[in-house]
Amino acid sequence: MLAWSVAAKLALEFVAGGRLVPTLRPGGPGSAIAQWRIASLEDSRFTALTAALPPAAHALRRDEDDSTVWSAHDLMVAFFDAVADTCARNPTSGRGSAKPRRSDWRQEWVAALTGADPVVSAPADARIDELGRWAAPLVDAGGGGEARLCVRLAVPLPQTTCSPCGRWNTT
């Protein structure tokens, strides 16, 4: 359908614009799912697309309840988030079938956000709730939240310092 083609193009535009938020949602006993979501969908094009979505385009049963179908808005949000999560991941990032033991939950979360396996161990539901509260203003309608950029620098491998004076290349 044309509506889903337009939705895919708009979702990719949001991803290309960097409108992504990392989240963590419950995934079962002792585990959580690392997921990328689209930040604040307050855009007139998204609203117009959702309003124009014909019933046949969102007549899909919800997983948790066979008697209800997705609303146009909820299905479109789920679709945009799926596009964001798929685009933001790098399944060839080296996370293999054997999960490495990580000492810090943040490292495991980053690995799950960038790798093919989104499952992380989450012994404390408080951590999931805390991250949910942090991401809520960025994801929910209304926006207004302030995002912070966190960058971690790593010393490059010896073969990557190519300049004659031994300085790190930044290109």
PyRosetta script that sets phi, psi and omega in degrees:
from pyrosetta import init, pose_from_sequence

init()
pose = pose_from_sequence("MLAWSVAAKLALEFVAGGRLVPTLRPGGPGSAIAQWRIASLEDSRFTALTAALPPAAHALRRDEDDSTVWSAHDLMVAFFDAVADTCARNPTSGRGSAKPRRSDWRQEWVAALTGADPVVSAPADARIDELGRWAAPLVDAGGGGEARLCVRLAVPLPQTTCSPCGRWNTT")
pose.set_psi(1, 149.1)
pose.set_omega(1, -179.9)
pose.set_phi(2, -62.2)
pose.set_psi(2, -37.4)
pose.set_omega(2, -178.2)
pose.set_phi(3, -60.4)
pose.set_psi(3, -40.3)
pose.set_omega(3, -179.3)
pose.set_phi(4, -73.7)
pose.set_psi(4, -30.0)
pose.set_omega(4, 174.7)
pose.set_phi(5, -65.0)
pose.set_psi(5, -44.6)
pose.set_omega(5, 177.7)
pose.set_phi(6, -64.6)
pose.set_psi(6, -39.9)
pose.set_omega(6, 179.2)
pose.set_phi(7, -62.3)
pose.set_psi(7, -42.6)
pose.set_omega(7, 179.9)
pose.set_phi(8, -63.5)
pose.set_psi(8, -42.1)
pose.set_omega(8, 179.5)
pose.set_phi(9, -64.7)
pose.set_psi(9, -41.6)
pose.set_omega(9, 179.8)
pose.set_phi(10, -67.8)
pose.set_psi(10, -41.0)
pose.set_omega(10, 178.0)
pose.set_phi(11, -61.9)
pose.set_psi(11, -41.7)
pose.set_omega(11, 178.2)
pose.set_phi(12, -66.1)
pose.set_psi(12, -33.7)
pose.set_omega(12, 175.9)
pose.set_phi(13, -64.1)
pose.set_psi(13, -41.9)
pose.set_omega(13, 178.0)
pose.set_phi(14, -63.9)
pose.set_psi(14, -42.2)
pose.set_omega(14, 179.0)
pose.set_phi(15, -63.9)
pose.set_psi(15, -46.3)
pose.set_omega(15, 179.7)
pose.set_phi(16, -62.2)
pose.set_psi(16, -28.7)
pose.set_omega(16, 177.9)
pose.set_phi(17, -82.1)
pose.set_psi(17, 1.4)
pose.set_omega(17, 177.0)
pose.set_phi(18, 77.8)
pose.set_psi(18, 20.7)
pose.set_omega(18, -178.6)
pose.set_phi(19, -85.9)
pose.set_psi(19, 62.5)
pose.set_omega(19, -177.4)
pose.set_phi(20, -120.5)
pose.set_psi(20, 146.7)
pose.set_omega(20, 177.0)
pose.set_phi(21, -133.4)
pose.set_psi(21, 127.6)
pose.set_omega(21, 175.8)
pose.set_phi(22, -77.9)
pose.set_psi(22, 136.1)
pose.set_omega(22, -179.8)
pose.set_phi(23, -133.8)
pose.set_psi(23, 170.1)
pose.set_omega(23, 177.4)
pose.set_phi(24, -139.3)
pose.set_psi(24, 125.2)
pose.set_omega(24, -179.9)
pose.set_phi(25, -124.3)
pose.set_psi(25, 153.9)
pose.set_omega(25, -179.8)
pose.set_phi(26, -57.9)
pose.set_psi(26, 142.3)
pose.set_omega(26, -178.8)
pose.set_phi(27, -129.1)
pose.set_psi(27, 5.9)
pose.set_omega(27, -177.4)
pose.set_phi(28, 133.5)
pose.set_psi(28, -179.5)
pose.set_omega(28, -179.2)
pose.set_phi(29, -62.5)
pose.set_psi(29, 119.7)
pose.set_omega(29, 176.9)
pose.set_phi(30, 74.5)
pose.set_psi(30, 12.0)
pose.set_omega(30, -179.8)
pose.set_phi(31, -141.0)
pose.set_psi(31, 163.0)
pose.set_omega(31, 178.3)
pose.set_phi(32, -143.1)
pose.set_psi(32, 164.4)
pose.set_omega(32, -180.0)
pose.set_phi(33, -114.1)
pose.set_psi(33, 121.2)
pose.set_omega(33, 175.0)
pose.set_phi(34, -82.2)
pose.set_psi(34, 131.4)
pose.set_omega(34, -174.3)
pose.set_phi(35, -146.3)
pose.set_psi(35, 143.9)
pose.set_omega(35, 171.6)
pose.set_phi(36, -94.0)
pose.set_psi(36, 139.0)
pose.set_omega(36, 177.1)
pose.set_phi(37, -128.3)
pose.set_psi(37, 160.0)
pose.set_omega(37, 175.6)
pose.set_phi(38, -77.5)
pose.set_psi(38, 131.5)
pose.set_omega(38, 176.8)
pose.set_phi(39, -74.6)
pose.set_psi(39, 143.8)
pose.set_omega(39, 179.1)
pose.set_phi(40, 16.0)
pose.set_psi(40, 112.0)
pose.set_omega(40, -179.3)
pose.set_phi(41, -91.8)
pose.set_psi(41, 30.5)
pose.set_omega(41, 177.0)
pose.set_phi(42, -80.6)
pose.set_psi(42, 86.5)
pose.set_omega(42, -179.0)
pose.set_phi(43, -143.9)
pose.set_psi(43, 132.8)
pose.set_omega(43, -176.9)
pose.set_phi(44, -62.0)
pose.set_psi(44, -31.1)
pose.set_omega(44, 178.8)
pose.set_phi(45, -67.9)
pose.set_psi(45, -40.0)
pose.set_omega(45, 177.7)
pose.set_phi(46, -64.6)
pose.set_psi(46, -45.0)
pose.set_omega(46, 180.0)
pose.set_phi(47, -62.0)
pose.set_psi(47, -45.0)
pose.set_omega(47, 179.9)
pose.set_phi(48, -64.8)
pose.set_psi(48, -40.5)
pose.set_omega(48, 179.6)
pose.set_phi(49, -64.9)
pose.set_psi(49, -43.4)
pose.set_omega(49, 178.5)
pose.set_phi(50, -63.1)
pose.set_psi(50, -41.8)
pose.set_omega(50, -179.7)
pose.set_phi(51, -68.2)
pose.set_psi(51, -31.8)
pose.set_omega(51, -177.5)
pose.set_phi(52, -88.1)
pose.set_psi(52, -5.5)
pose.set_omega(52, -177.8)
pose.set_phi(53, -65.6)
pose.set_psi(53, 118.5)
pose.set_omega(53, -178.7)
pose.set_phi(54, -67.6)
pose.set_psi(54, 151.7)
pose.set_omega(54, -179.0)
pose.set_phi(55, -54.6)
pose.set_psi(55, -34.5)
pose.set_omega(55, 179.9)
pose.set_phi(56, -64.7)
pose.set_psi(56, -23.7)
pose.set_omega(56, -178.1)
pose.set_phi(57, -80.8)
pose.set_psi(57, -15.5)
pose.set_omega(57, 178.9)
pose.set_phi(58, -130.7)
pose.set_psi(58, 20.1)
pose.set_omega(58, 177.9)
pose.set_phi(59, -81.2)
pose.set_psi(59, 72.3)
pose.set_omega(59, -175.8)
pose.set_phi(60, -130.0)
pose.set_psi(60, 130.8)
pose.set_omega(60, -179.3)
pose.set_phi(61, -68.8)
pose.set_psi(61, 143.3)
pose.set_omega(61, 175.7)
pose.set_phi(62, -74.8)
pose.set_psi(62, 146.7)
pose.set_omega(62, -179.4)
pose.set_phi(63, -63.5)
pose.set_psi(63, -40.4)
pose.set_omega(63, -173.6)
pose.set_phi(64, -81.4)
pose.set_psi(64, -9.9)
pose.set_omega(64, -177.6)
pose.set_phi(65, -153.4)
pose.set_psi(65, 115.4)
pose.set_omega(65, -178.0)
pose.set_phi(66, -73.2)
pose.set_psi(66, -12.5)
pose.set_omega(66, -176.3)
pose.set_phi(67, -92.7)
pose.set_psi(67, -6.6)
pose.set_omega(67, 179.5)
pose.set_phi(68, -120.5)
pose.set_psi(68, 153.7)
pose.set_omega(68, 176.8)
pose.set_phi(69, -112.4)
pose.set_psi(69, 163.4)
pose.set_omega(69, 179.1)
pose.set_phi(70, -66.2)
pose.set_psi(70, 140.6)
pose.set_omega(70, 168.7)
pose.set_phi(71, -77.4)
pose.set_psi(71, 157.9)
pose.set_omega(71, -179.6)
pose.set_phi(72, -58.2)
pose.set_psi(72, -43.9)
pose.set_omega(72, -178.4)
pose.set_phi(73, -64.2)
pose.set_psi(73, -49.2)
pose.set_omega(73, -177.2)
pose.set_phi(74, -63.6)
pose.set_psi(74, -40.3)
pose.set_omega(74, 179.8)
pose.set_phi(75, -68.5)
pose.set_psi(75, -37.8)
pose.set_omega(75, 179.3)
pose.set_phi(76, -67.1)
pose.set_psi(76, -40.1)
pose.set_omega(76, 176.8)
pose.set_phi(77, -62.6)
pose.set_psi(77, -45.0)
pose.set_omega(77, 178.7)
pose.set_phi(78, -61.5)
pose.set_psi(78, -39.7)
pose.set_omega(78, 178.8)
pose.set_phi(79, -65.1)
pose.set_psi(79, -47.0)
pose.set_omega(79, 179.6)
pose.set_phi(80, -60.6)
pose.set_psi(80, -42.1)
pose.set_omega(80, 178.9)
pose.set_phi(81, -65.5)
pose.set_psi(81, -37.1)
pose.set_omega(81, 177.6)
pose.set_phi(82, -65.9)
pose.set_psi(82, -40.2)
pose.set_omega(82, 176.7)
pose.set_phi(83, -63.2)
pose.set_psi(83, -45.2)
pose.set_omega(83, 179.9)
pose.set_phi(84, -60.5)
pose.set_psi(84, -45.7)
pose.set_omega(84, -177.9)
pose.set_phi(85, -65.1)
pose.set_psi(85, -41.7)
pose.set_omega(85, -180.0)
pose.set_phi(86, -65.9)
pose.set_psi(86, -42.7)
pose.set_omega(86, -177.8)
pose.set_phi(87, -71.7)
pose.set_psi(87, -33.8)
pose.set_omega(87, -174.5)
pose.set_phi(88, -79.4)
pose.set_psi(88, -21.2)
pose.set_omega(88, -178.3)
pose.set_phi(89, -79.6)
pose.set_psi(89, 151.5)
pose.set_omega(89, 173.8)
pose.set_phi(90, -126.5)
pose.set_psi(90, 88.9)
pose.set_omega(90, -174.7)
pose.set_phi(91, -64.3)
pose.set_psi(91, -12.5)
pose.set_omega(91, 178.0)
pose.set_phi(92, -97.0)
pose.set_psi(92, 20.2)
pose.set_omega(92, -176.1)
pose.set_phi(93, -76.6)
pose.set_psi(93, 3.6)
pose.set_omega(93, 175.0)
pose.set_phi(94, 100.8)
pose.set_psi(94, 1.6)
pose.set_omega(94, 177.6)
pose.set_phi(95, -82.8)
pose.set_psi(95, 105.1)
pose.set_omega(95, -174.7)
pose.set_phi(96, -87.2)
pose.set_psi(96, -164.6)
pose.set_omega(96, -178.2)
pose.set_phi(97, -73.3)
pose.set_psi(97, -30.5)
pose.set_omega(97, 177.2)
pose.set_phi(98, -87.1)
pose.set_psi(98, 120.3)
pose.set_omega(98, -178.4)
pose.set_phi(99, -77.6)
pose.set_psi(99, 123.1)
pose.set_omega(99, 177.4)
pose.set_phi(100, -71.1)
pose.set_psi(100, 147.3)
pose.set_omega(100, 176.6)
pose.set_phi(101, -77.1)
pose.set_psi(101, 122.5)
pose.set_omega(101, -179.5)
pose.set_phi(102, -111.8)
pose.set_psi(102, 140.5)
pose.set_omega(102, -177.3)
pose.set_phi(103, -81.3)
pose.set_psi(103, -21.2)
pose.set_omega(103, -174.8)
pose.set_phi(104, -122.6)
pose.set_psi(104, 130.0)
pose.set_omega(104, -178.3)
pose.set_phi(105, -61.3)
pose.set_psi(105, -29.0)
pose.set_omega(105, 179.6)
pose.set_phi(106, -66.5)
pose.set_psi(106, -38.8)
pose.set_omega(106, 176.8)
pose.set_phi(107, -64.8)
pose.set_psi(107, -40.9)
pose.set_omega(107, 178.2)
pose.set_phi(108, -65.0)
pose.set_psi(108, -38.7)
pose.set_omega(108, 179.1)
pose.set_phi(109, -64.5)
pose.set_psi(109, -45.8)
pose.set_omega(109, 178.5)
pose.set_phi(110, -61.9)
pose.set_psi(110, -43.0)
pose.set_omega(110, 178.5)
pose.set_phi(111, -62.7)
pose.set_psi(111, -38.1)
pose.set_omega(111, 179.0)
pose.set_phi(112, -71.5)
pose.set_psi(112, -31.5)
pose.set_omega(112, 178.0)
pose.set_phi(113, -72.6)
pose.set_psi(113, -28.0)
pose.set_omega(113, -176.1)
pose.set_phi(114, -103.3)
pose.set_psi(114, -19.0)
pose.set_omega(114, -176.8)
pose.set_phi(115, -96.3)
pose.set_psi(115, -175.9)
pose.set_omega(115, -177.8)
pose.set_phi(116, -78.8)
pose.set_psi(116, -25.9)
pose.set_omega(116, -177.3)
pose.set_phi(117, -100.5)
pose.set_psi(117, 110.0)
pose.set_omega(117, -176.3)
pose.set_phi(118, -83.9)
pose.set_psi(118, -1.8)
pose.set_omega(118, -174.3)
pose.set_phi(119, -83.3)
pose.set_psi(119, 132.3)
pose.set_omega(119, 175.6)
pose.set_phi(120, -127.1)
pose.set_psi(120, 154.0)
pose.set_omega(120, 175.2)
pose.set_phi(121, -77.9)
pose.set_psi(121, 134.8)
pose.set_omega(121, -178.3)
pose.set_phi(122, -139.2)
pose.set_psi(122, 83.6)
pose.set_omega(122, -178.6)
pose.set_phi(123, -67.6)
pose.set_psi(123, -24.1)
pose.set_omega(123, -177.2)
pose.set_phi(124, -114.9)
pose.set_psi(124, 118.1)
pose.set_omega(124, 176.6)
pose.set_phi(125, -66.8)
pose.set_psi(125, -19.5)
pose.set_omega(125, 179.5)
pose.set_phi(126, -61.9)
pose.set_psi(126, -35.0)
pose.set_omega(126, 179.0)
pose.set_phi(127, -64.3)
pose.set_psi(127, -43.2)
pose.set_omega(127, 178.8)
pose.set_phi(128, -63.8)
pose.set_psi(128, -43.6)
pose.set_omega(128, 178.7)
pose.set_phi(129, -63.5)
pose.set_psi(129, -41.2)
pose.set_omega(129, 180.0)
pose.set_phi(130, -63.8)
pose.set_psi(130, -44.7)
pose.set_omega(130, 177.9)
pose.set_phi(131, -66.4)
pose.set_psi(131, -34.6)
pose.set_omega(131, 176.6)
pose.set_phi(132, -64.0)
pose.set_psi(132, -41.0)
pose.set_omega(132, 177.6)
pose.set_phi(133, -66.4)
pose.set_psi(133, -37.4)
pose.set_omega(133, 178.9)
pose.set_phi(134, -65.1)
pose.set_psi(134, -42.9)
pose.set_omega(134, -175.2)
pose.set_phi(135, -81.7)
pose.set_psi(135, -20.6)
pose.set_omega(135, -174.1)
pose.set_phi(136, -53.5)
pose.set_psi(136, -48.7)
pose.set_omega(136, -179.4)
pose.set_phi(137, -65.7)
pose.set_psi(137, -24.0)
pose.set_omega(137, -179.0)
pose.set_phi(138, -83.0)
pose.set_psi(138, -29.0)
pose.set_omega(138, -174.5)
pose.set_phi(139, -99.2)
pose.set_psi(139, -42.8)
pose.set_omega(139, -174.7)
pose.set_phi(140, -69.4)
pose.set_psi(140, 158.2)
pose.set_omega(140, 175.9)
pose.set_phi(141, -59.2)
pose.set_psi(141, 141.9)
pose.set_omega(141, -178.0)
pose.set_phi(142, 110.2)
pose.set_psi(142, -28.9)
pose.set_omega(142, 176.9)
pose.set_phi(143, 50.5)
pose.set_psi(143, -132.8)
pose.set_omega(143, 175.0)
pose.set_phi(144, 82.4)
pose.set_psi(144, -11.1)
pose.set_omega(144, 179.7)
pose.set_phi(145, -78.5)
pose.set_psi(145, 157.4)
pose.set_omega(145, 177.8)
pose.set_phi(146, -107.1)
pose.set_psi(146, 127.0)
pose.set_omega(146, 177.8)
pose.set_phi(147, -92.5)
pose.set_psi(147, 149.0)
pose.set_omega(147, 176.1)
pose.set_phi(148, -118.8)
pose.set_psi(148, 137.7)
pose.set_omega(148, 176.7)
pose.set_phi(149, -90.8)
pose.set_psi(149, 126.1)
pose.set_omega(149, 176.4)
pose.set_phi(150, -116.4)
pose.set_psi(150, 125.8)
pose.set_omega(150, -178.2)
pose.set_phi(151, -121.6)
pose.set_psi(151, 135.1)
pose.set_omega(151, 176.6)
pose.set_phi(152, -114.9)
pose.set_psi(152, 122.9)
pose.set_omega(152, 179.6)
pose.set_phi(153, -97.1)
pose.set_psi(153, 139.9)
pose.set_omega(153, 177.8)
pose.set_phi(154, -122.9)
pose.set_psi(154, 143.1)
pose.set_omega(154, 178.4)
pose.set_phi(155, -65.9)
pose.set_psi(155, 128.8)
pose.set_omega(155, -179.5)
pose.set_phi(156, -69.7)
pose.set_psi(156, 156.5)
pose.set_omega(156, 177.1)
pose.set_phi(157, -65.7)
pose.set_psi(157, 153.0)
pose.set_omega(157, -177.0)
pose.set_phi(158, -54.7)
pose.set_psi(158, -36.0)
pose.set_omega(158, -178.0)
pose.set_phi(159, -73.0)
pose.set_psi(159, -10.2)
pose.set_omega(159, 179.8)
pose.set_phi(160, -91.0)
pose.set_psi(160, -9.5)
pose.set_omega(160, 175.9)
pose.set_phi(161, -88.4)
pose.set_psi(161, 91.9)
pose.set_omega(161, -171.5)
pose.set_phi(162, -96.0)
pose.set_psi(162, -13.3)
pose.set_omega(162, -175.5)
pose.set_phi(163, -72.5)
pose.set_psi(163, 149.0)
pose.set_omega(163, -177.5)
pose.set_phi(164, -60.1)
pose.set_psi(164, -30.0)
pose.set_omega(164, -176.4)
pose.set_phi(165, -89.0)
pose.set_psi(165, 0.7)
pose.set_omega(165, 177.5)
pose.set_phi(166, 84.9)
pose.set_psi(166, 9.2)
pose.set_omega(166, 178.6)
pose.set_phi(167, -78.2)
pose.set_psi(167, 157.5)
pose.set_omega(167, 178.3)
pose.set_phi(168, -76.8)
pose.set_psi(168, 134.2)
pose.set_omega(168, 173.4)
pose.set_phi(169, -79.1)
pose.set_psi(169, 139.2)
pose.set_omega(169, -179.3)
pose.set_phi(170, -112.2)
pose.set_psi(170, 10.4)
pose.set_omega(170, 179.9)
pose.set_phi(171, -88.1)
pose.dump_pdb("model.pdb")
